[in-house]
Structures are given as structure tokens and as C-alpha cells.
């Protein structure tokens, strides 16, 4: 569980920068809830697009050994 912390913190940092997760002023619970409800799916959509555009991982040779 402790190993996941860095990945989670990184994801929240990206969401703050790319999807505006930190760009709200809390005035009410409903406003905060709406903002987060829109910002997190927007970040998930951006991550899906990024994963789709990434090149496939390199293929390994026979026996699972990496080619040298």
C-alpha cells in the first residue's frame, strides 16, 4: 500500500495542473462537489488519450530475455 502513495500523489498533482482541480474557491459543499465531479473525469479522459497516443512497449526476444 505504501508503494502506491507516490503514484497517487503524482496523479493528483497532474490533475491540479492539467484539469484545474485546485482552481476552485470553496464557498459551499455543492460547489466544491460539482467542481471535483467535473475535474476528475476530465483528468481521466486526458490520461486515456495520453495512454492511447503512447507508443507500444518494445517486444522482447525469445525466452523473455531483453535483446542485447
C-alpha positions in Angstrom: 0.0 0.0 0.0 2.8 2.4 0.8 4.3 1.9 -2.7 1.1 3.3 -4.3 1.5 6.7 -2.5 3.9 8.2 -5.0 1.7 7.3 -7.9 -1.4 8.7 -6.3 0.3 11.9 -5.3 1.7 12.2 -8.9 -1.8 11.7 -10.3 -3.3 14.4 -8.1 -0.5 16.8 -9.0 -1.2 16.3 -12.7 -4.9 16.7 -12.1 -4.2 20.0 -10.4 -2.1 21.3 -13.3 -4.0 19.9 -16.3 -7.6 19.7 -15.2 -7.8 22.6 -12.8 -8.5 20.5 -9.7 -7.0 23.2 -7.5 -8.7 26.2 -9.2 -11.8 26.4 -7.0 -12.8 28.6 -4.1 -14.8 26.8 -1.6 -18.0 28.6 -0.9 -20.3 25.6 -0.4 -20.2 21.9 -0.4 -22.3 21.7 -3.5 -20.0 24.0 -5.5 -16.9 22.0 -4.4 -18.6 18.7 -5.2 -19.6 19.9 -8.7 -16.1 21.2 -9.4 -14.4 18.0 -8.4 -17.0 15.8 -10.2 -16.1 17.6 -13.4 -12.3 17.9 -12.9 -11.6 14.3 -12.1 -13.4 12.8 -15.1 -11.6 15.4 -17.3 -8.3 14.3 -15.9 -9.2 10.6 -16.5 -10.1 11.5 -20.1 -6.8 13.2 -20.7 -4.9 10.2 -19.2 -6.8 7.9 -21.5 -5.9 10.0 -24.5 -2.3 10.0 -23.4 -2.2 6.2 -23.0 -3.7 5.8 -26.4 -1.1 8.0 -28.0 1.8 6.4 -26.3 3.9 4.0 -28.4 3.6 0.3 -27.6 6.2 -1.2 -25.3 9.2 -2.8 -27.1 8.9 -6.5 -27.8 11.2 -8.9 -26.1 13.1 -11.7 -27.7 12.5 -15.4 -27.1 12.6 -16.6 -23.6 11.7 -13.2 -22.1 15.3 -12.0 -22.2 15.8 -8.5 -23.4 17.7 -8.2 -26.7 21.3 -7.1 -26.3 
